Structures are given as C-alpha cells and as structure tokens.
Amino acid sequence: MPHGLRSLATAGALAAVFVATAAAQDHPQDPRLGRLDAGARSLVAVVIDSARAAGLPTEPLVQRALEGATKGAPGSLIVSAVQRLAADLGRARAALGAGATPPELEAGAAALRAGAGTPVLAQLRRSRRQTITVPLAVLTDLVASGVPVDSAAAAVLALAAGTRDADLIDFRRAVERDIALGAAPTAATAAAAAGLQSTDATHVNAGARDARPGRP
C-alpha cells in the first residue's frame, strides 16, 4: 500500500478508536457485564452503544449476554449472539416502524428468529391498531410448539385484527393442548382458529340483536 494511503488508513483507524472511546465514556458499561471476560465485555459494549445510538432497546442485549455468561458460553459465542439479536431488533424496527415499542421490537425479533419474514410483521402492524406484542409472541410460541411458521403466521394474521389479547392467548393454549393430545400441529391450529372465529361471530351477532330498536 502506498505510504499516503497507509497513513490515511491509520488515521481512520485511530479516529474509529477515538469515537468508540468517546461513546464508552458517554455511556459507561453496564456493571452487569462484569460477568463477561474483558474481550467479550468490550465487544458487547460496542454493540449496545450502537443499538442505543440507533434508538433500539438495549436491555434485551444485556440479558442475552448475561444468559450466555450463566450458561458458561465462550465469549465469542456471546458476542455473536448479542450481535444477531441487535440485527434482529433492527429488522423488526424496519418492519414495524419507528413508533414500535421496545416490547413490540423484542417480540418482533423473536418472531423473526422463529422464521417469520418481515412482510408478516409489517402486515400484522397494518392489521391492528393496538399493540401487537401478544400476537407476535403467540406466533413465536406456536412455531415453538411445532406449528409450521406459515400456518402460524396465517392464523395469527387472520385473528389479530378483531381478537383481544386474552383470546389470542387462549387460542395459543388450545393449540398447545390439542397438540399435546396428539393432534397434528397444523390441524390443531386450524381448528382452534375456526373455533375462536365462530365464537367472535356469535358475540357480534348477539351484540347486533341487543342493539336492535324495539328489542323486548
């Protein structure tokens, strides 16, 4: 490398070190990260600082690092896990929008890791006015129970717009119960979703009758 280019590269590296050091001074390392070895602690702190600067929640990153430390994972694996989670939080925010809450971003990141694509997250955001933390968590739990991600996503998307969080949780429990009793995951999901939609339709029709003028 020519001397001039080498000097520029060296200056750039020194500038990067200066910026990282300044960021660390502005945001001291979380004392909980003291459980990590020095090398991993420094790299995890950089990821956390970058996430903070991007407006992403940092507590999930700290917890992921501590989880790795508790399990005795090597520092390199802990750093990789924290980096992947930070990337997933960024993808979730891109899909859910700048107004997404930290719980929504964390649930969105978990749904992405479960195999849901960003279009699913974006469609779920468009379909529901209230928070989508619970629908995202239900989707992730269904996949963890053995439901194919496409089936889980389709069911949650079909239910989320007009279903309360408590009913979505009951739906998830019904699917898990039927799977435990021997039902195929996809069939269990379809049956539970149909049952919930039928119940919702009954409630809507009953409400319409109650509101009818002249009802005795």
ZINOR-V224756 format. One record per residue. N is the residue number from 0. PSI is psi as a letter, one per 40 degrees, with the letter a starting at -180 (* if undefined). NEAR is the number of other C-alpha atoms within 10 Angstrom. Layout:
n:N psi:PSI near:NEAR
n:N psi:PSI near:NEAR
//
This chain:
n:0 psi:h near:7
n:1 psi:i near:6
n:2 psi:d near:8
n:3 psi:d near:9
n:4 psi:d near:10
n:5 psi:d near:11
n:6 psi:d near:12
n:7 psi:d near:11
n:8 psi:d near:13
n:9 psi:d near:12
n:10 psi:d near:12
n:11 psi:d near:12
n:12 psi:d near:12
n:13 psi:d near:12
n:14 psi:d near:12
n:15 psi:d near:12
n:16 psi:d near:12
n:17 psi:d near:12
n:18 psi:d near:12
n:19 psi:d near:16
n:20 psi:d near:13
n:21 psi:d near:11
n:22 psi:d near:16
n:23 psi:d near:15
n:24 psi:d near:10
n:25 psi:d near:10
n:26 psi:g near:13
n:27 psi:i near:10
n:28 psi:i near:17
n:29 psi:h near:12
n:30 psi:d near:7
n:31 psi:d near:12
n:32 psi:e near:19
n:33 psi:e near:13
n:34 psi:e near:14
n:35 psi:i near:22
n:36 psi:i near:12
n:37 psi:d near:12
n:38 psi:d near:11
n:39 psi:d near:21
n:40 psi:d near:20
n:41 psi:d near:16
n:42 psi:d near:18
n:43 psi:d near:26
n:44 psi:d near:23
n:45 psi:d near:18
n:46 psi:d near:19
n:47 psi:d near:25
n:48 psi:d near:21
n:49 psi:d near:16
n:50 psi:d near:19
n:51 psi:d near:14
n:52 psi:d near:11
n:53 psi:e near:10
n:54 psi:f near:13
n:55 psi:i near:24
n:56 psi:h near:20
n:57 psi:d near:17
n:58 psi:d near:14
n:59 psi:d near:19
n:60 psi:d near:25
n:61 psi:d near:17
n:62 psi:d near:14
n:63 psi:d near:17
n:64 psi:d near:27
n:65 psi:d near:19
n:66 psi:d near:13
n:67 psi:d near:19
n:68 psi:d near:19
n:69 psi:d near:11
n:70 psi:e near:8
n:71 psi:f near:11
n:72 psi:i near:14
n:73 psi:i near:13
n:74 psi:d near:20
n:75 psi:d near:12
n:76 psi:d near:14
n:77 psi:d near:23
n:78 psi:d near:24
n:79 psi:d near:15
n:80 psi:d near:17
n:81 psi:d near:23
n:82 psi:d near:21
n:83 psi:d near:15
n:84 psi:d near:20
n:85 psi:d near:23
n:86 psi:d near:15
n:87 psi:d near:20
n:88 psi:d near:27
n:89 psi:d near:20
n:90 psi:d near:19
n:91 psi:d near:27
n:92 psi:d near:25
n:93 psi:d near:15
n:94 psi:d near:21
n:95 psi:e near:24
n:96 psi:i near:13
n:97 psi:d near:11
n:98 psi:e near:9
n:99 psi:h near:20
n:100 psi:i near:17
n:101 psi:d near:18
n:102 psi:d near:15
n:103 psi:d near:22
n:104 psi:d near:28
n:105 psi:d near:26
n:106 psi:d near:23
n:107 psi:d near:34
n:108 psi:d near:27
n:109 psi:d near:21
n:110 psi:d near:27
n:111 psi:d near:20
n:112 psi:d near:14
n:113 psi:e near:17
n:114 psi:e near:14
n:115 psi:h near:21
n:116 psi:i near:18
n:117 psi:d near:19
n:118 psi:d near:11
n:119 psi:d near:21
n:120 psi:d near:26
n:121 psi:d near:17
n:122 psi:d near:13
n:123 psi:d near:22
n:124 psi:d near:21
n:125 psi:d near:11
n:126 psi:e near:16
n:127 psi:h near:16
n:128 psi:d near:11
n:129 psi:a near:11
n:130 psi:i near:14
n:131 psi:e near:25
n:132 psi:d near:18
n:133 psi:d near:18
n:134 psi:d near:29
n:135 psi:d near:29
n:136 psi:d near:20
n:137 psi:d near:24
n:138 psi:d near:29
n:139 psi:d near:25
n:140 psi:d near:19
n:141 psi:d near:27
n:142 psi:d near:20
n:143 psi:d near:13
n:144 psi:e near:15
n:145 psi:e near:14
n:146 psi:h near:23
n:147 psi:i near:16
n:148 psi:d near:20
n:149 psi:d near:15
n:150 psi:d near:18
n:151 psi:d near:24
n:152 psi:d near:26
n:153 psi:d near:14
n:154 psi:d near:20
n:155 psi:d near:23
n:156 psi:d near:21
n:157 psi:d near:15
n:158 psi:d near:22
n:159 psi:d near:22
n:160 psi:d near:17
n:161 psi:e near:13
n:162 psi:h near:16
n:163 psi:i near:14
n:164 psi:d near:17
n:165 psi:d near:10
n:166 psi:d near:14
n:167 psi:d near:21
n:168 psi:d near:15
n:169 psi:d near:15
n:170 psi:d near:24
n:171 psi:d near:24
n:172 psi:d near:16
n:173 psi:d near:19
n:174 psi:d near:26
n:175 psi:d near:22
n:176 psi:d near:13
n:177 psi:d near:17
n:178 psi:d near:19
n:179 psi:d near:13
n:180 psi:e near:10
n:181 psi:e near:9
n:182 psi:i near:14
n:183 psi:h near:14
n:184 psi:d near:22
n:185 psi:d near:19
n:186 psi:d near:15
n:187 psi:d near:22
n:188 psi:d near:27
n:189 psi:d near:16
n:190 psi:d near:16
n:191 psi:d near:20
n:192 psi:d near:21
n:193 psi:d near:15
n:194 psi:d near:14
n:195 psi:d near:19
n:196 psi:d near:16
n:197 psi:d near:12
n:198 psi:d near:12
n:199 psi:d near:16
n:200 psi:d near:12
n:201 psi:d near:12
n:202 psi:d near:12
n:203 psi:d near:12
n:204 psi:d near:12
n:205 psi:d near:11
n:206 psi:d near:11
n:207 psi:d near:10
n:208 psi:d near:11
n:209 psi:d near:12
n:210 psi:e near:10
n:211 psi:h near:9
n:212 psi:h near:7
n:213 psi:e near:6
n:214 psi:h near:7
n:215 psi:* near:5
//
